[in-house]
Amino acid sequence: MIALAEEAQSEETWAFDALSRFVVGCAEAGLDPLVAVEGGGADASEDGAAGDRLVKVLEEIVRAGHDEGALRADVGAGDVVGVVGLVVRGLPTVPAGVGEELRERAARLVLAGMRAHPAPAPPGAALTVEELARRVSG
């Protein structure tokens, strides 16, 4: 996921395109960034460092998306991590072929909703990765 985010950031001209590439890439590969930011695993310090690195890149992409005016101001890096996690985890009762199709479509729909345009704001403030991790870990 880190390589995907860093490559998207360095190769795409526009931050929203980098964000789109990351979100769709995660959805296609079944990569859940929420797992990376939660840490844990066999070597929690290594996982934590990887999660921190991923968060840093995503925060840079989100900030750049805000700066270019393409990403809604009320979208935070934690929102990106959360919705990508939801998209990747999918619906457990859906057959595999249908699930893959729904994942890609859901990723594109989520991105369309994140794009800056006149629309009602979602409830609450932009979700930071730290707040998401705190809420998820209980």
Buried (B, 14 or more C-beta within 10 A) or exposed (E): BBEBBBBBBEEBEEBBBBBBBBBBBBBEEEBBBBBBBBBEBEEEEEBBEBBBBBBBBBBBBBBBBBEBEBBBEBBBBBBBBBBBBEBBEBEEEEEEEEBBEBBEEBBBEBBEEBBBEEEEEEEEEBBBBEBBBEEEEE
